[in-house]
Amino acid sequence: MNIKYVTLVMVMALISLFRAEAAITVNLNGNVETEVWTDMSSTNNPGYPGFLNFLDAWPSPIASDAGSTGNGEFDKISGGGYPASESIYPFAVAGTFSVSSTTSLFDVTNVVLQLDTASGTYLTPTLSYNGGSQAISANFLDLTSGEFIQGFGGTPSSTFNMVAQWDLSSIAASITDYEIIFEGQPHDAIYKINLDSSDGEFVQQVIPEPGTWALVLVGLGSLGLLRRFSKK
């Protein structure tokens, strides 16, 4: 069988796993807060570690620069990560990051996080609330096309937008602040963050596709094998 043909078929299959749009439009019931980080570059965030000291702690969280309230904070907890020319770049060591809403104006029942990244491999985000360490996994995960073209260190390519949604409506406690923790993989990048929350009745924003992540990883692995096979 023609290896190039098989590779093309698998590439098209992978593309079909991703919805066509970039960051999804979030429509939540009730009162809504939105925080957005639109420019993750070193130019917009001076005084942070750079390439030569990318493992150093950040001097402070990066505040959201768009949205409705200005209550959002993005921080590095540990590992690699620094504001580069276009994005937050972990470089050669994985970094653990935090996105939080520090002072919500209402009892939060819905949260949607979107991370526009180079590879879409920022997996297993967990949410804790009211200063606790509950580490709740997202109810739904999805992966859409990103809205950036990144080309640092190689051929320009489209970014991937990871979407995670939490249904917190069954929690009896009044949730007034929350924090989402996730790990960024080496040589990946974060271009933009969207964080939405509300106090209304739960409305699912993300298509539940639990097999998507596994299929993507298997597909990418298969493409790697095909590349190696085609060179022999």
HUUR-V15605 format. One record per residue. NEAR is the number of other ideal C-beta (glycine too) atoms within 12 Angstrom. D_CENTER is the distance of its C-alpha to the mean C-alpha in Angstrom with 1 decimal. Layout:
BEGIN
NEAR&D_CENTER / NEAR&D_CENTER
END
This chain:
BEGIN
11&38.0 / 10&36.5 / 19&33.5 / 15&32.1 / 13&32.5 / 20&30.6 / 25&27.8 / 17&27.6 / 19&27.7 / 26&24.8 / 20&22.7 / 15&23.6 / 19&22.7 / 24&19.2 / 20&18.8 / 18&20.1 / 28&17.3 / 31&14.9 / 21&15.7 / 14&17.1 / 17&15.5 / 25&12.5 / 34&10.6 / 32&12.6 / 15&15.3 / 30&15.1 / 16&18.7 / 33&19.3 / 20&22.8 / 21&24.5 / 21&23.6 / 29&20.1 / 37&18.1 / 32&15.4 / 39&13.7 / 32&12.2 / 38&11.6 / 28&13.0 / 26&14.5 / 38&13.0 / 27&16.2 / 22&19.1 / 15&21.4 / 21&19.7 / 33&19.2 / 13&22.5 / 15&23.8 / 29&20.7 / 27&21.1 / 24&21.2 / 20&21.7 / 9&24.9 / 15&23.5 / 29&19.8 / 22&20.3 / 21&21.8 / 20&20.5 / 30&19.3 / 16&22.1 / 13&20.2 / 26&16.8 / 35&15.6 / 26&16.4 / 31&14.8 / 20&16.9 / 19&17.0 / 24&17.2 / 22&20.0 / 24&20.7 / 20&19.3 / 28&18.5 / 38&14.9 / 31&14.4 / 43&11.7 / 31&13.4 / 39&13.7 / 24&15.6 / 20&16.9 / 28&16.9 / 33&16.1 / 45&14.2 / 38&15.8 / 33&15.7 / 32&17.0 / 22&18.6 / 29&15.6 / 40&12.4 / 44&11.5 / 39&12.9 / 36&13.4 / 31&16.5 / 18&18.5 / 22&17.3 / 26&14.2 / 36&12.8 / 28&12.0 / 40&10.1 / 33&10.7 / 46&9.8 / 37&13.1 / 42&15.6 / 27&18.9 / 20&21.5 / 33&21.0 / 22&24.0 / 26&24.3 / 25&23.8 / 40&20.2 / 34&20.2 / 42&17.0 / 48&13.4 / 46&10.5 / 50&7.0 / 46&5.1 / 48&2.5 / 39&5.6 / 44&6.3 / 38&9.8 / 31&9.9 / 38&7.1 / 28&8.2 / 42&5.7 / 28&8.0 / 21&10.0 / 38&8.5 / 28&11.7 / 38&13.3 / 26&16.6 / 31&18.9 / 24&22.0 / 14&21.7 / 17&21.8 / 13&20.1 / 20&19.8 / 18&16.5 / 26&16.1 / 21&14.0 / 35&12.3 / 29&15.1 / 29&13.3 / 34&10.5 / 36&10.4 / 41&9.4 / 33&10.8 / 28&12.0 / 36&10.3 / 23&12.8 / 29&13.4 / 19&15.9 / 31&15.5 / 16&18.7 / 23&19.0 / 17&21.1 / 12&21.6 / 9&22.0 / 13&19.8 / 19&17.2 / 24&14.7 / 36&10.9 / 40&8.6 / 37&6.5 / 47&4.7 / 45&6.6 / 42&8.0 / 38&11.4 / 40&14.0 / 30&17.7 / 35&19.5 / 25&22.7 / 13&24.8 / 24&24.4 / 11&27.7 / 18&26.8 / 16&25.9 / 34&22.3 / 24&22.4 / 28&19.4 / 43&16.3 / 37&13.7 / 46&10.4 / 33&10.3 / 41&8.1 / 29&9.4 / 45&8.6 / 30&11.2 / 20&14.3 / 25&14.5 / 37&10.9 / 41&9.7 / 48&7.2 / 41&9.1 / 37&8.2 / 48&6.8 / 41&8.6 / 47&10.0 / 42&13.0 / 47&15.7 / 35&19.3 / 24&22.4 / 22&23.7 / 14&24.3 / 26&21.3 / 21&20.3 / 23&17.9 / 34&15.4 / 33&13.7 / 21&16.0 / 18&16.5 / 20&16.4 / 16&16.5 / 16&18.1 / 28&15.5 / 28&13.6 / 16&17.1 / 21&18.5 / 29&16.0 / 20&16.7 / 18&20.4 / 27&20.6 / 24&19.1 / 16&21.5 / 22&24.3 / 26&23.8 / 16&24.1 / 18&27.3 / 24&28.7 / 18&28.2 / 13&30.1 / 15&32.7 / 17&33.3 / 10&34.2 / 8&36.8
END
